[in-house]
Amino acid sequence: MRDLSRIAEDYFGYMGRHFPQQCASDEFYFFPRSETAIQHLDTLDDLTPEKIQDCVQYVRNLLSEVSSKASENLVEEIDLVLLRQSMGSFVLEFGDAEVWRRDPTLYVKIPLFATGRILSQEGRTPAEVKADLLTLFSQIPPFLQRAVKNLSAPPEISVQVALNMTRDALHFYERSIPPFIRERVGEEKELLGKSKSVSEAWEVYMKGLQDLSLSPSFAVGEGGLKEILDTCLVYSKRPDEILETAKIASHETREKLRALSKKIDSRKRWDLLVYEKRPSITSSSEFMALYENQVKDLRHFFYAQDIISFPRGEEVSVRQTPAYLQSLRATASYSAPLTGNRKSHGIFYLTPGKEDLTKISAHCPYLSAHETYPGHHILDHLRIHHPNPIRRQVESPLFYEGWACYAEQLLDELGYVRDPRQQLIGLKRQLWRNLRAELDIKLQTGRISLEEAAREIIDLGFSRHRAERQIRRFALTPGYQLCYFMGNHEIIRLREQFSSRLGRRAFHDILLGGGEIPFYLVEMRLKEKMDETS
């Protein structure tokens, strides 16, 4: 029998070779962040049905091998659980749910991310850029042709989203790629011709999407959601429990908002005060400068606090979201270096044109903390440099998003944000996460319609356009939206239980030092530390 490290090496290597683009991107949480993927980024993932079925069976066999093993200590138990979680997530999504038949956005994301990596690479010669693009451009048309053949009665809403993304992709290839080629390679007729063929392939894919037979339903149901919680998140709470917890939190947050707004101006409701007296930001350059300075201030502030042992060598840059990513990412997002590329640094992307600049600028401290210090950037840096190869290559959205939301709360708790009007923004963001958890459960279990869900978001102060865009995203990512609130909820629960005895710094270091593991295992690590010190 093979030991666990050999099985893990087999699994991560296999996935990185066969699905390099999905393993390299943080967009696909049901894939491992395989270090092997970095060696195969010149190849698009093979999504032919035969290859997918072979891969699913291969991973099923590995999962059986892992499931037959018993652990002798907590370190081994964590590694076993993480491997079962990662393998089980892939089998559930690609084997049981057959996401490759039902999600047309999958086929837009993969070539766009692959294109973006080539465009963002620095230090490449014109000949190398040409070779990379020719290799990629030759693969995209057959990949998109295969996509239309694969898709079978996808949910209507997923096709709507995919059509919007495909229009953006076509616009990007027609408007941005030719100037890039001319600037980096020159008037290269072969390459420009291949680029035009890719644009035509996007048009054919768009037409193929419009001709598909569609399913009106997107919901996975109570059982499907519970399976996602059990398998992909390794979280034992039932959907009803999560819904009730989120409702209670929503009520408590609204009470805090009312109390704080009364202190500021008893004549006005919190939703009228929240964006009042905000400094006007009128240009993209002002917007980017605001966030760049905020990230520097947050780094200085948290390094001065005795609450976390910060990793060496971490670095993050603030950039405008490139055109090829704007349809795929939110207004603000974080992009971690590829697993295995330890010399690279993180990128905090911002899209000034997506939202009202003054409003989104009001969220600047909290958004920046969520994405950078001490949020996603620090957590990703710790994962990528973790000494344990299994924990380096497995992410958990419950831990990942929960930690980033917890990072926001630290701003008020530690006194970084002192302005009561700014604190209203922080509480509104908490209320938004409470609502997302509620809507995640309600949408996927059929308790609420898309229109009703959109109205709840509009009632929180969002425009109809943005509310509808958010709801489409929620509908297509079952189980993900609850991760923000419930992950933060679990961290607060553990902090209340252990922080007073261990101290804040030790608590945070133990929390972050184990990798992105299920919270019941975090609790076991904390108890083990308590036993050592008692």
Secondary structure, 3 states (H helix, E strand, C coil): CCCHHHHHHHHHHHHHHHCHHHHHCCCCCCCCCCHHHHHCCCCCCCCCHHHHHHHHHHHHHHHHHHHCCCCCCHHHHHHHHHHHHHHHHHHHHHHHCCHHHHCCCHHHHHHHHHHHHHHHCCCCCHHHHHHHHHHHHHHHHHHHHHHHHHCCCCEHHHHHHHHHHHHHHHHHHHHCHHHHHHHHCCCCHHHHHHHHHHHHHHHHHHHHHHCCCCECCCCCHHHHHHHHHHHCCCCCCCHHHHHHHHHHHHHHHHHHHHHHHHHHCCCCCHHHHCCCCCCCCCCHHHHHHHHHHHHHHHHHHHHHCCCCCCCCCCCEEEEECCHHHCCCCCCEEEECCCCCCCCCCEEEEECCCCCCHHHHHHCHHHHHHHHCCCCHHHHHHHHHCCCCHHHHCCCCHHHHHHHHHHHHHHHHHCCCCCCHHHHHHHHHHHHHHHHHHHHHHHHHCCCCCHHHHHHHHHHCCCCHHHHHHHHHHHHCCCCCCHHHHHHHHHHHHHHHHHHHHHCHHHHHHHHHHCCCCCHHHHHHHHHHHHHHHC
